[in-house]
């Protein structure tokens, strides 16, 4: 599976603490093996985020993404729950 990163995702990722970056990398590996692994709590978003999905990175952080096509994932944003606002 191919992963594309939005410029917004990259900017937010660079500002995160190294501990969280490591956790994101670990969860991304799980995500690429099984998008719907129970540990990630992958779910479809609604409202203004309709068409997007989210998965958990630890308790506090989330990654918003979309399925660009069958073989490509586009990571849109990363942050705490405030990314939904």
C-alpha positions in Angstrom: 0.0 0.0 0.0 1.3 3.5 -0.9 1.0 6.3 1.6 0.9 10.0 0.7 1.3 12.8 3.2 -0.4 16.2 2.9 1.8 19.3 3.6 -0.5 19.9 6.6 0.3 16.5 8.0 4.0 17.0 7.5 4.0 20.4 9.3 2.0 19.0 12.3 4.1 15.9 12.5 7.4 17.9 12.7 6.1 19.8 15.7 5.3 16.7 17.7 7.5 15.3 20.5 9.9 12.5 19.5 8.0 10.1 21.8 4.8 10.7 19.8 6.6 10.5 16.5 7.9 7.0 17.5 4.4 6.0 18.4 3.0 7.2 15.1 5.7 5.3 13.2 4.8 2.1 15.1 1.0 2.6 14.5 1.6 3.4 10.9 3.3 0.0 10.5 0.3 -1.7 12.1 -2.0 0.4 9.9 -0.3 -0.7 6.7 -0.5 -4.4 7.6 -4.2 -4.2 8.7 -6.1 -0.9 8.3 -8.8 -2.0 10.7 -6.6 -3.6 13.4 -8.6 -3.2 16.7 -5.7 -1.5 18.4 -6.0 1.5 16.0 -9.8 2.0 16.5 -10.1 3.0 12.8 -13.5 4.7 12.2 -15.3 6.7 9.5 -15.8 10.4 10.3 -19.1 12.3 9.9 -20.2 15.9 9.6 -17.7 18.3 8.1 -15.2 15.4 7.9 -17.5 13.2 5.8 -15.5 11.0 3.5 -12.5 10.9 5.8 -11.4 8.3 8.3 -9.4 8.4 11.6 -7.3 6.0 13.6 -5.8 6.4 17.1 -2.2 6.9 18.1 -2.2 6.2 21.8 -5.0 7.6 23.8 -4.6 11.3 22.9 -3.6 11.5 19.3 -5.4 10.8 16.0 -4.5 10.6 12.4 -7.1 11.7 9.8 -6.8 10.0 6.4 -8.7 9.1 3.3 -8.6 6.2 0.9 -7.4 7.8 -2.3 -7.9 4.5 -4.1 -7.6 0.8 -3.6 -3.8 0.9 -3.0 -3.2 4.4 -1.8 -3.9 6.1 1.6 -3.6 9.9 2.0 -2.7 11.0 5.5 -4.4 14.4 6.0 -3.7 15.5 9.5 -2.3 14.5 12.9 -2.9 15.9 16.3 -5.0 15.6 19.5 -8.7 15.5 19.5 -8.7 19.2 18.7 -8.1 18.3 15.0 -11.8 17.5 14.8 -12.7 21.2 15.5 
